[in-house]
């Protein structure tokens, strides 16, 4: 299997976590009889979707394709029907659903990422139950074989509890990989937060990502400041180290991840940039101090 390269930047992931995924994937890939189901828990910006992308990139050597679905775009039955299919007789039921089209195009070899599953509509887990458990899923005019697929679910749910759980085992120098007690506690937290047992019971691997460290906060802060300025049609030439340092102090280790950085930047700079644009319509480049 192709080596997955990691970077210590925005969306960085720990090599230890990547290594676990590679080992599990390599073992499963020898004889895939059912989907490989993986759950990645972590705050925004810690590398969950980055991990899925890199795994898909590596599996591309074996003709795998990547299917990404942000679950905040699947918040009602109509959204879900576009992805998984409408019941027979309903409007659109004659159209092949998007997931099945991608599966057919990939000849049954997909790395599927359902991103931030806690944002999906209530019926989402029932929709994917058969796919995860048996490797098959039906739509109004056919069925799909998902037995050779890798299904990755990401989540931000209950991060303070999950990070505390992980750190408790780490402090005791207990390896969480294949640890029954750890997985039981982890699944209990997920079950309490609306992720049903018929989903957690089918997971082959669950990983908890650490909160953002300083260098990741720095990179995300620079990116978000530039993004905020760009929305106001401004280009940032320079950002004061003091501003970045304050953001690192405020946001490092937060279980809210990138969202806290985004809010802090909006509080510190949002109104000031708006006022600047109104007072200086012809200036397009700025220095932020």
Secondary structure by P-SEA (a helix, b strand, c coil): ccbbbbbcccccccaaaaaaaaaaaaaaaccccccbbbbbbbcccccaaaaaaaaaaaacccbbbbbbbcccccccaaaaaaaccccccccccccccaaaaaaaaaccccccccccccccccccccccccccccccccccccccccccbbbbbbbccaaaaaaaaaaaaaaacccccccaaaaaaaaaaaaaacccaaaaaaccbbbbbccccaaaaaaaaaaaaaaaaaaacbbbccccaaaaaaaaaacccccccaaaaaaaaaaacaaaaaaaaaacccccccccc
